[in-house]
Amino acid sequence: MPLSEIIVLAVCLSLDAFAVALAAGASGRAQGGRAEFRISFHFGLFQFAMPIIGWIAANSIREYIESIDHWLACGLLWFVGIRMIAAREDDEVRRERNGDPSKGMSLVALSVATSIDALAIGVSLAFLGTQIIWPSCVIGLTTASFSLAGMRLGGTLSGRYGDWMTRIGGAVLLVIGARIVYVHLYG
């Protein structure tokens, strides 16, 4: 997978973490350098680990599904992309606003919630025969950076653009999924 596609994928995966970090920063309940570090570190760590977990799981069954792997990769990307486009702030995020989202189980729950899509991406990358460590590192570092930026920009942008950024990321994943099928079918 070319570096340019890895970067686009990493940015798309980072947008939901960015939106959650934006909301956390805007809430006023997670302030200061420690809160910024906790959120950006954990979001980045989970986004790094989840593709590896998905990749390992998918490689264990790869030989059985090789003939349809491009369709599965496209389907997973489209599933994540459509979910991102249709996303609304869910009850979990609203509940987390009542406490400090950068601590304890709130932080773990938000880290898992924002990285589930990265698990599906790891499965997709395994079906494409892509190595996983380099993309996972790029995804994790990009997510940590976006999360830090989200925390810092929270009060300014969250009410206006948070949902739109997530939707744009979802649309890009749809395009990447369509490209995978196109390249497989038409070379």
Residue pairs with C-beta under 8 A, 6 or more apart in sequence:
1 125
1 128
1 130
1 135
5 176
6 134
6 135
6 138
6 139
7 138
7 142
8 172
8 176
9 121
9 135
9 139
9 173
9 176
10 135
10 138
10 139
10 141
10 142
10 143
11 142
11 146
11 169
11 172
12 81
12 84
12 169
12 170
12 172
12 173
12 176
13 47
13 117
13 118
13 121
13 139
13 142
13 143
13 169
14 47
14 139
14 142
14 143
14 145
14 146
14 147
14 169
15 84
15 146
15 165
15 166
15 168
15 169
16 84
16 87
16 114
16 117
16 166
16 169
17 43
17 47
17 114
17 115
17 143
17 146
17 147
17 150
18 146
18 147
18 149
18 150
18 162
18 165
19 150
19 158
19 162
19 163
19 165
19 166
20 43
20 93
20 101
20 110
20 113
20 114
20 147
20 150
21 39
21 40
21 43
21 146
21 147
21 148
21 149
21 150
21 151
21 154
22 150
22 151
22 153
22 154
22 157
22 158
22 162
23 89
23 93
23 97
23 154
23 158
23 162
24 30
24 35
24 39
24 96
24 97
24 101
24 102
24 110
24 150
24 151
24 154
25 31
25 150
25 151
25 152
25 153
25 154
25 155
25 158
26 154
26 155
26 158
26 159
27 97
27 101
27 154
28 155
29 97
29 98
29 99
29 100
29 101
30 36
30 38
30 39
30 100
30 101
30 102
30 151
34 102
35 100
35 102
35 151
36 102
36 148
36 151
36 152
38 102
38 103
38 107
39 101
39 102
39 107
39 110
39 147
39 148
39 151
40 144
40 145
40 147
40 148
40 151
41 144
42 107
42 108
42 111
43 110
43 111
43 114
43 115
43 143
43 144
43 147
44 140
44 141
44 143
44 144
44 145
44 147
45 111
45 140
45 144
46 111
46 112
46 114
46 115
46 118
47 114
47 115
47 118
47 139
47 140
47 142
47 143
47 144
48 136
48 137
48 139
48 140
48 141
48 143
49 115
49 136
49 140
50 115
50 116
50 118
50 119
50 121
50 122
51 118
51 119
51 121
51 122
51 125
51 132
51 135
51 136
51 139
52 122
52 132
52 133
52 136
53 119
53 122
54 118
54 119
54 120
54 121
54 122
54 123
54 124
54 125
54 126
55 122
55 123
55 125
55 126
55 132
56 122
56 126
57 122
57 123
57 126
58 122
58 123
58 126
58 127
59 126
62 69
62 126
62 127
65 72
65 127
69 127
69 128
70 127
70 128
70 180
70 181
70 184
70 185
71 181
72 123
72 124
72 127
73 123
73 124
73 125
73 127
73 128
73 177
73 180
74 177
74 178
74 180
74 181
75 177
76 120
76 121
76 123
76 124
76 177
77 120
77 121
77 124
77 173
77 174
77 176
77 177
77 180
78 173
78 174
78 177
79 120
80 117
80 120
80 121
80 170
80 173
81 169
81 170
81 171
81 172
81 173
81 174
81 177
82 170
82 174
83 117
83 170
84 117
84 166
84 167
84 169
84 170
84 173
85 166
85 167
85 170
85 171
85 174
86 170
87 163
87 166
87 167
87 170
88 163
89 163
92 109
92 110
92 113
93 110
93 113
96 106
96 109
96 110
99 106
100 106
101 107
101 110
114 143
115 143
118 139
121 139
122 132
122 136
124 180
125 132
125 135
126 132
128 180
